[in-house]
Each structure stands twice: as structure tokens, then as C-alpha cells.
């Protein structure tokens, strides 16, 4: 057991039970408590009674409130337990047994908002070379993060209105605006899955996407992805132009033709997300008098 007061928060929504149990088994001896916040899963009753460890706490929300709300809920619980850091995990993330210990070897300080390892997608084993073992980064996915609870509180936590996608990057940018740093320890890795990968094909090559990592998502996810990327870039233009993001999202619509059905529905909801993101950008600029 490490010398820091650390709880883990796992957000679940209709989880794969086998993978969830692997997740919990891997992390529960690395932290004080594992707080599972279930976002109104349909299969909740099939696994709710299968945990009998004293350091596992299960909190069930009556409906899907979104990843941001659930993460805030879990961190608030951890804060009341007087821990100073919390490990945030997706339901399908599986950590190595010494993950937390290895991260802590790099040291924690008050100026750190997030300390994380590097995820390896179990669908795509990407070959990456890093110059530094410890790298200061601008953005990082939320799973596998050691989050400074004091920093989380100072910036107002995760934005519930974003619901799911880009919640992590919005939080990253808020932390940095408030003077906190984000570090990734590149030689400490863990298994995670971004989404269902799209295989190589002649059509994928034809539209200029050969060897590009592309992930299929549901139409609801595509709506939030397209909307929230523009919203977050509108809030924090110093981390990337919202106008370039709009162009990128429009160009990326061609990827939908590589996805599984229903492609038309996915296309429509992607357009809807882009449209609402643009409306947010224009309203924000008008209200704030931004040129």
C-alpha cells in the first residue's frame, strides 16, 4: 500500500462484467478504496452483489447522468473520505499491478493537476518512441489519471453539461489556465480501448485514410464528439483554433462511410453536433464581444 491517501473512481455504464472485474481486481490493492459510480446501467442487477470487499463502495445513479457528473460524484465522495488524490478509471481500463506505485516514484507536488501513465489501445498496438520518460502534456484522456483533488475543486471539477466526450480535455485546459501542470509517465503503461477500430480496406485507401487509426462510435457518441470538440476549443482557443476544428470535423465526415450501419443516422447526428458546436462558438463570441 502506498503512503498517499488515494481512492479510485470507476464510472460504469452497461459494463462488460468480465472486464470490469479485471479492472477492479487490478486496482483494489493499489488504493484505499474503489468507488464505483454506476450511471444507470441496464445490467446493474446482474453484478451489483458480486463485490464483497470492504474497500469497494458501489454508488448507483438512477439514470445515465454522463461521465462528467459521475466522475464529480465519485471525487466528491473521495474528498469526504479525506483523500488528497483520486485515480480516475473507465470501466474497461486494466492497470498493471504496480501502476500507482510506479507513478508515485516520480513524485507528487501541489503544482501537479494530473499525473498519468500512457495508455496502449488493446485494439491497435501503436509503436511510439518518446524522448522523455516524464513528459509535460497539454491534454490526456481521463482514464488512468491521478487527479489532485485540491486542483479539481479549484477549477470547479468536470463540466456536467458536456456529458461525455471531450470532458477530459476541457478539464485539462481548465487546470492549465489555473496554473497546474499535467504530466505523462511514458514508461508506465496500461491497457485501454478508445473504440471499435476500423479495418484497412480499398475504400479506406481510396479516400486517403490508409494506415490512419479510425474508431467507430454510436450515433450518440458522434453527436457529442463533434459538438464538444468545437465547444471546448471555443472556450480555450490557446490550445487550438475552433475554426480549424470545425474544418477538421467536416473533413472527418468521410470516415462515417467506413463505419458500421446505420451510417446515415451517424452522419445526421454528426452534422447536428457540428451545427450546435458552431452555434455555441458564435453565441460565445457575440456575448463576449470577441473579434
Secondary structure, 3 states (H helix, E strand, C coil): CCCCCEEEEEEECCCCHHHHHHHHHHHCCCCCCEEEEEECCCCHHHCCCCCCCCCEEEEEECCCCCHHHHHHHHHHHHHHCCCCEEEEEECCCECCCCHHHHHHCCCCCCCEEEEEEEEEECCCCCCCCCCCCEEECCCCCCCCEEEEHHHHHHCCCCCHHHCCCCHHHHHHHHHHHCCCEEEEEEEEEEEECCCEECCCCHHHHHCCCCCCCCEECCHHHHHHHHHHHHHHHHHCHHHCCHHHHHHHHHHHHHHHHHCCCCHHHHHHHHHHHHHHHHHHHHHHHHHHCCC
